[in-house]
Amino acid sequence: MDAGGFDTLSADANTAIHNATVIMGPERHISMLPDLPAKIVAWPVPFSDGIEKLSRFRGQPTVILTSGDPFWYGAGSVITKNFETSEWVAIPAQSSFSLAANRLGWSIEKTKILGLHAAPFSRLRPFLHAGTRILATVRDGDAVHALAAYLCKAGFGKTGLSILEALGGTNETCTRINADSLGATKIQHPVMVGLDISGSGQQMSLASGRADDWFEHDGQITKQPVRALTLSALAPTPGAYLWDLGAGSGSIAIEWLLSGPDMKATAVEKHAERAQRIRQNAANLGVDWLEVVEDTSLNSIESLPTPDVVFIGGGLKRDLLDALWNLLPAGTKIVANGVTLETDALLIAAQAEFGGDLMRIELSNMSSIGTLRGWKAAYPITQWIVRR
């Protein structure tokens, strides 16, 4: 059901509504219905509470009202996973994204699609590149002002906003304005926003090994060139799940998640201040779904879901290695970095016992020597790559 109300529904949707004994939906959708004999039930907040309420009507002809295509950033997949396939039929309408693209003349396949109605605006951060076009759902009219403020703070205040209100309805409007000029413009709900990104803010690289200044840290960070080599060794594949043990700043887990929209990761860090910093780094860089566990690696691993890949960036000890080897299934990749002589000895012994490859990473940066210049060596890194 779109902003046009009851009169814009398809024949199949009209038939379903008139034959229903129960109709559920948000207050906004329910208010558009004519007088009907069905029992009308408002979908509660939080959304999850509605699933239990819906289950009470099992066996009765029940209609759920949603906007547009329920399986494109909609409620469809959340609802249907709780019911057998034989229990439901979906009657999609034209999606809000399709309507918005048609109004703006934007090619959908060349436009980034985001659902920001229930997600932080920082999800935009990886896509803030001049010339990028984004179509996004937002929670309500006030959220557009928060979105504009976020863009301005990130240095992209010149982004053109196309604010689409009541799409498909008789009161449909489109306001075009730059983020830094929005001011007190009044915006109604429902609303979608088209963003034509422009500005001089810092743009995030697509390559692994983002600059260190993207991450807040206290010195415990896998530095940029080593991080690039480590991500290459970890070799992310679509949907893979990573354990980042001894996560420090969380840079490895965060870059793992940045490699694809379906990636999953858990960062384990025993220091409370660092754990909080990891959460903030993840939120700032648009991967707020990173799970952060505040505990030692040895204590936490038995309670975590089975990973595809494990990275050990700090705190590697023999008892942790033995626990991993006993716990992980065959085929799990392990990558460990070491900088101390003690960790070197452990990695060399582990390679001799379990196999895999060892690599020595030695890097030098230009540095001043009085009025001249020379190479200043960083501590060498030993990296072990093995499959369980």
N, C-alpha and C positions, 0 to 999 in steps of 0.2 A: 504494500500500500504506500503510495507516494504522497507528496504534498497536495496533489490534486483532489485527494479525498475519495469517497466511496464511488463517485461517478466515473472515475478513471480506471476502476478495476476491470479485469478481463471477464469474459462470460463465465469461464470456469471458476474464477474467484467469487463472483457474484453467486453462482449456484451453491458453492461450498458454504458461504456465509448464510444463505437463506435456509440451508438444510441443517445447519449446526444447532446443537442443543447448548453448546458452550462456546463463547468467544473470549479469547484472552489477548491482551495487548497493552502497550503503553497508553497512558491517559490521553496523549495527543492523538493516537490513532482511534481510540474508542470514541473520542469526541466527534469524529467525522461520520460515525455510523448513524443511519436512520433508526427509527423505532423498529426493533426486532423482537421476536418471542424468545430468543436465546438468552441464556444466563450470561451476563457480561461480567468479566473478572479482570481487574487491573493487574498487569504484571508487576510484581513487587520489586523493590530495591533492597538489597543487592539482587542482581539478575539471577544468581544461582538459586535463590529462594523460590523462584518461579517454577523450577524444574520439579520440585517436590509437590507444589500445588497442582501443576499440570498432571502429574502422575495419578492424582486422585480421580481424574476424569477418564482414565483408561477404559476403553470399551464404548465410550460415548462419542458421537460425532462432534469433534472439537476443532475450532479454527484458531490459529495463532496469527496475529497481525504483525508483520515486520515491514521494513522499508525495502523497496527495490528487490535485488537479487539476494536472498537470504544466505547464499553460500559464497558471497564475495564481500569479505569484511562485515558479514552479517551474523545473525543469531543461529542460522541453520545448523551448522556443524556442532555447536554447543548443545542444542536441543536434541538433535537426532541421535547423538551418540548414546543417549539414555534410553532409546527405544529400538525395537526390532525394525528392520527395513519394511516388513509387511504392515507396520502400524502407522506409517505416515506417507503423505504425498506432498511434494512441494509445488507451488504454483508461483514461479518467479515473475516479477515485473521487470521493466527496464531498470538496470542498476543506476544508482546515483552517479557513479563514475562515468557511465556511458552518457547519461544526460548532460553531465558537466562538460565532458569532452566535446559533445556536439554543440553546446552553447558557445564554447570558446574556440572551436575549430582546431583542437589539439589532437594529434595522433596518439591513440591510447598506447600502442606498442612502443612509442618513444617517450612516454610519460611515466614517471615513477608514481605508483599508487600506494598510499599509506592510510592506515586507519588510526587517527590520532584522537578519536573520541574517548578512548579509554587507555591512552598511552601518553607518556611525557613527550613534550616537543623536542627533547634531545634526540629522539629517534631520527630527527631530520639531519643530525650533525654530519654523518658520512656523505650526505647527498648535497651539501651546501657548496656547490660549484657553479660559478657563473655560467648561465645558459641552460642549466637544468630546469626542467618543468616537472612540477609535482602536483598531483591532485590529492587532497587530504580531507577526510571527514574530521570534524571537530565537535566537541561536546555541545556547545551552545554559542550564542552571540558573544557573551563575555570572553569566551575562550579565544575568539579572533584577536581581541586586544592583547591577550597574553601571548599569543603566537607572534604578533607584530613586535612586542617587546623582546621576545626571545631572539628574533631575527636581528633586531637593532643591536642587541648586546653582543651578538656573534659577529657583527660587522657587515651584515647583509640587509641593512635598513632600506636600500634602494630596490629591494625585491618587489616586483609588481604583484599585488594581491588582486585576484578576481573573486569577490565575495558573492557566492551564489546562495540566495535565500529562497525557500519554498519552491525548490526545483520541481517542475511539472505541474505546479498549481497555478491558480488564477492570479495569485499575488506574487508570482515569481519576479525577482529582481536580481540584477548583477551590478555590483559596485566595483569599479576598477580604481585602485589607489595604491601608492607605494606604502610599504610597511611603516616608514618613518613619517608618513603624513596622515596616518589613520586618525590620530587625535581622539575626539570623543564621539566619533561616528556611531550612531545607534544601529545595532545589528540584531535581527530577530532569529529565532530558531524555527525550523531546521536550517542548517547551513553547511555548505561545503566551500572549500577555498582552493583556488588554483594559484600556485606560486611559480612565478617566473624569476628564478634566483638571479640576483645581481648584487654586487657590493665588493668591498675590498677586504673582507674577512679572511682569516686563514683557511685554506682549503686542504682537506685531508687527502693524503696520497692514497692511491689504490694498492700500492706495493706493500708487502710485509716489511716491517722495520720502520715504522713511523718515527719521526723525530722524538727524542726523549722529552721535549718540552710539552708534548701532548699529555704527559702523565705527571701527576703530583707524586712525589716520592721523597724518601729520606736517605737516598743513596742506595737503597736495596732495590735495584732495578736491573733487569737484563738489558744492557746498553744496546743502542740501535743496531750496529752492525752484527753483534752477536745474536740479537733477537731475530734479525732477518735470516741468519744461518739456522737458528733454532727452529723457526717456523717452517723453513724449507725441510729440515729433518723431520719435524712432526708431520708434515705433508697432509694438511687438512683435506678431507673429502666430504661431500655434501651430507649433512645431517650427523656427522660424527661427534662423539662425546669425549671431552678431554677432562682429565684430572690435572690441575696445576698445583703441585704440592710444594709448600714453602713459597707462596706466590709473591711475597714482597709488595710490589706496587700493583700486581695483577696484569702487567703489560702483556705477558704471553697469552693468558686466557682471554683478554680483551681483543687482542689481534686475531686470535683463533676465531672468536665470534664475528669479527668484522669480515672474515673471509667468506661468509655466506649467511643467508637469512635463516637457514635451518640448523645452524651449528648450536651445540650445547656444550657447556663447560661448568665445572665447579672449581673455585679457587679456595685452597685450604691455607690459612695463615693463622698462626698461634698468637700473634701480637694484636691486641685489640685496636690500637691506633692504626696499624697498617691495614687491618681488615676493613675498618671504616673508610680508609683512604681508597682501598680497592673498590668498594661500593660506589664512592663518589667518582672515581675515574671511569667506571663502567657507565654510570649515569651520564656523565659529561660527554662521553664518546658515542652515546646512542645504543649501548648494549646493556640496558638496565636489567635484563633477565639473567645476567650472570649470577649464579648461586655462590655465595661466599660463606664458608664454614670457618668459624673462629675456634680452632682447636689445633692440636699437633697432628701431623700427617699420620702417625702410627695409630692414634686413637680414632681417627675419623674414617679411615678407608673401609672398614668392614660394614659401615652403615650407609655407604654411598652406592648408587646404582653402578653396575659394571661398566667400565669405560672402554672405549676403543683405543685410546692413546693416553699415556701418562707422561707428564713432564715433571722432573724433579729439579727445581731451581735452587733449592736451599734445604739444609738440614738432612742431607743424605747420610744415613748410618747403616751399618750392617743389619741391624734388627728390622729396619724399614724395608731394606732390599729383600730380606728373607720373607717378610710378611707379604710383600707384593708378589714375589715369585710363587708363594703358596696359594695366594688368593686369586690372582688374575688367570683368566682362561688362556689357552694356547692361541697364539696369533696376535695378542695385545702388544702394541708397540710401546716401548719405553725409551725415552730420551732423558739423559741426565747430564747436567753441566756441573763441573767442579773447578774450583779455583785454588783450593788449599792443597798442601802436600798430602794431608791425611785423606782428603777426598780423592786425590789422584791415585793414591795407593789402593783405595777401595775400588775405584773404577777399573784399574788395571787388573786387580785380582778377579773382579766380577767378569770382565771380558774373557779372561783365561778360563773361568769356570763355566760361563753360560754362553759364550760366543758373542756375536755382534761386531760392531766396528767402533774403533776409537779414532778420534780426530783431535789434533792439537790446533787451537786457534790463537794466533799471536798477532796482535794489532799494534800499530804505532801511529801516533798523531803528531803533526808538526807542533813544535813548541819553541819559545824564545830561549836562547842561550846568550844572555847579555844583549848585545846589539845584533847578534846573528840568530840563525834558526837551526834547529836540529829535530831529530825524531825522538819522541818520548814514548817508551813502550808501556802499554797497559799490562796488568797481570794476565798471563796466558790462561786460556780456558781449555780444559779437557772435556770433550763431549763423547758420551757413549750412546750408541744407538743399537737397540737389540729388539727382537721379537720374542716374546715369552714362548 
